[in-house]
Amino acid sequence: MDTTSQVLIDLFKNNHDIIHMQVKDITHYESLIQPPFRGNCMNWVVGHILGVRGDCLEVMGLPGTLNDDEVKIYGYGSEPLTDAARACDLNIMEEKLDKSLERIVNKLGSLSPAELDQKVQIWRGTVPLIEALSFMQWHESYHTGQLELLRQLAGKNDKVI
């Protein structure tokens, strides 16, 4: 396996563990608590991370993770998620995160250096696959960090990491 692939796999796994720690014991309704400032709730952040994972899979030639309706809810620029009926269940999203991680790890582990250098199209233009995946992993990390404050907002007065 390529060293670069292993680094990305380790970073995705680290984020994954942190996401699970931050959402532990959070109810569906707690996941919908909106911050008192511009931002979005935990449920949206987890759904958005799932969407980013889907982007990673798609850029590697695999099916994504969200359907068109879910993309409207959790995609970039979507409105704050305040309707519990529209929100995906947090436990189901955790299961989808587990499956998406497994698929990302398996695919990344099978890619050669030449495949990682192949150009792919993403929103910011045509870039090498490794650059696209690195950006998406950073994007996931950015949102993973938001979960700490959203956990506290949900009333969990603890220190997860």
C-alpha positions as CSV (number, residue, x, y, z in Angstrom):
1,M,0.0,0.0,0.0
2,D,1.1,3.5,-0.8
3,T,2.3,5.5,2.2
4,T,0.2,8.4,1.3
5,S,-2.9,6.2,1.2
6,Q,-2.0,4.9,4.6
7,V,-1.7,8.4,6.0
8,L,-5.2,9.3,4.7
9,I,-6.7,6.1,6.0
10,D,-5.3,6.8,9.5
11,L,-6.7,10.3,9.4
12,F,-10.1,9.1,8.3
13,K,-10.0,6.5,11.1
14,N,-9.0,9.1,13.7
15,N,-11.9,11.4,12.6
16,H,-14.3,8.4,12.6
17,D,-13.4,7.6,16.2
18,I,-13.9,11.2,17.3
19,I,-17.2,11.5,15.6
20,H,-18.5,8.4,17.4
21,M,-17.2,9.7,20.8
22,Q,-18.9,13.1,20.2
23,V,-22.3,11.7,19.2
24,K,-22.3,9.1,22.0
25,D,-25.5,9.3,24.1
26,I,-26.9,12.1,22.0
27,T,-30.6,11.8,21.3
28,H,-32.2,12.6,17.9
29,Y,-33.7,15.7,19.4
30,E,-30.5,16.8,21.1
31,S,-28.8,16.5,17.7
32,L,-31.1,19.1,16.3
33,I,-30.3,21.9,18.9
34,Q,-29.2,24.9,16.9
35,P,-26.3,27.0,18.1
36,P,-27.1,30.6,19.2
37,F,-24.8,31.9,16.4
38,R,-24.5,31.3,12.7
39,G,-24.0,27.6,12.2
40,N,-25.9,24.4,12.2
41,C,-26.9,21.5,14.5
42,M,-25.0,18.3,15.2
43,N,-27.4,16.3,13.0
44,W,-26.6,18.5,10.0
45,V,-22.9,18.3,10.7
46,V,-22.9,14.5,10.9
47,G,-25.0,14.3,7.7
48,H,-22.7,16.8,6.0
49,I,-19.7,14.7,7.0
50,L,-21.5,11.7,5.5
51,G,-21.9,13.7,2.3
52,V,-18.2,14.5,2.2
53,R,-17.5,10.8,2.6
54,G,-19.8,10.2,-0.3
55,D,-17.8,12.8,-2.4
56,C,-14.6,10.8,-1.5
57,L,-16.2,7.6,-2.7
58,E,-17.5,9.1,-5.9
59,V,-14.2,10.7,-6.8
60,M,-12.7,7.2,-6.4
61,G,-15.4,5.8,-8.8
62,L,-17.8,4.3,-6.2
63,P,-21.4,5.2,-5.3
64,G,-21.9,7.9,-2.8
65,T,-23.7,7.9,0.5
66,L,-26.6,10.3,0.3
67,N,-29.6,10.3,-2.0
68,D,-30.8,13.5,-3.7
69,D,-33.2,14.4,-0.9
70,E,-30.5,14.0,1.7
71,V,-28.1,16.1,-0.3
72,K,-30.7,18.9,-0.2
73,I,-30.8,18.7,3.6
74,Y,-27.1,18.2,4.3
75,G,-25.3,19.6,1.3
76,Y,-23.2,22.8,1.2
77,G,-25.4,25.9,1.5
78,S,-28.5,24.1,2.8
79,E,-30.7,25.9,5.3
80,P,-30.3,25.2,9.0
81,L,-31.9,21.9,10.0
82,T,-34.7,22.6,12.5
83,D,-37.4,20.1,11.4
84,A,-37.0,16.7,13.2
85,A,-39.2,15.0,10.6
86,R,-36.7,16.0,7.8
87,A,-33.6,15.0,9.7
88,C,-32.1,11.6,9.3
89,D,-31.9,9.5,12.5
90,L,-28.5,10.0,14.1
91,N,-28.0,6.3,14.8
92,I,-28.7,5.4,11.1
93,M,-26.2,8.0,10.1
94,E,-23.6,6.5,12.4
95,E,-24.1,3.1,10.7
96,K,-23.7,4.8,7.3
97,L,-20.5,6.4,8.5
98,D,-19.2,3.0,9.5
99,K,-20.0,1.5,6.1
100,S,-18.5,4.6,4.3
101,L,-15.3,4.3,6.3
102,E,-14.9,0.7,5.4
103,R,-15.5,1.4,1.7
104,I,-13.0,4.4,1.8
105,V,-10.3,2.3,3.6
106,N,-10.7,-0.6,1.2
107,K,-10.6,1.5,-1.9
108,L,-7.7,3.7,-0.7
109,G,-5.8,0.7,0.3
110,S,-6.0,-0.7,-3.3
111,L,-4.9,2.4,-5.1
112,S,-1.4,2.6,-6.7
113,P,0.7,5.8,-6.7
114,A,-0.2,6.2,-10.4
115,E,-3.9,6.0,-9.7
116,L,-3.5,8.6,-6.9
117,D,-1.9,10.9,-9.4
118,Q,-4.7,10.6,-12.0
119,K,-6.6,13.8,-12.5
120,V,-10.2,14.0,-11.3
121,Q,-12.8,16.8,-11.5
122,I,-14.0,18.4,-8.3
123,W,-15.7,21.7,-7.5
124,R,-12.4,23.6,-7.5
125,G,-11.3,22.2,-10.9
126,T,-9.2,19.3,-12.2
127,V,-6.7,18.0,-9.6
128,P,-4.8,14.8,-8.9
129,L,-7.0,12.3,-7.0
130,I,-4.7,12.5,-3.9
131,E,-5.2,16.3,-3.8
132,A,-9.0,15.9,-4.0
133,L,-9.0,13.2,-1.3
134,S,-6.7,15.2,0.9
135,F,-8.9,18.3,0.7
136,M,-12.0,16.2,1.4
137,Q,-10.3,14.7,4.4
138,W,-9.4,18.1,5.7
139,H,-13.0,19.2,5.1
140,E,-14.2,16.3,7.2
141,S,-11.8,17.2,10.0
142,Y,-13.0,20.8,10.0
143,H,-16.6,19.6,10.7
144,T,-15.5,16.9,13.1
145,G,-14.0,19.6,15.3
146,Q,-17.4,21.4,15.4
147,L,-19.0,18.4,17.1
148,E,-17.2,19.1,20.4
149,L,-19.1,22.4,20.8
150,L,-22.3,21.0,19.6
151,R,-22.0,18.1,22.1
152,Q,-21.7,20.7,24.9
153,L,-24.6,22.7,23.5
154,A,-26.7,19.5,23.8
155,G,-26.0,19.5,27.5
156,K,-23.2,16.9,27.7
157,N,-20.8,18.6,30.1
158,D,-17.9,16.3,29.5
159,K,-14.5,16.2,27.9
160,V,-14.4,13.6,25.1
161,I,-10.9,14.2,23.8
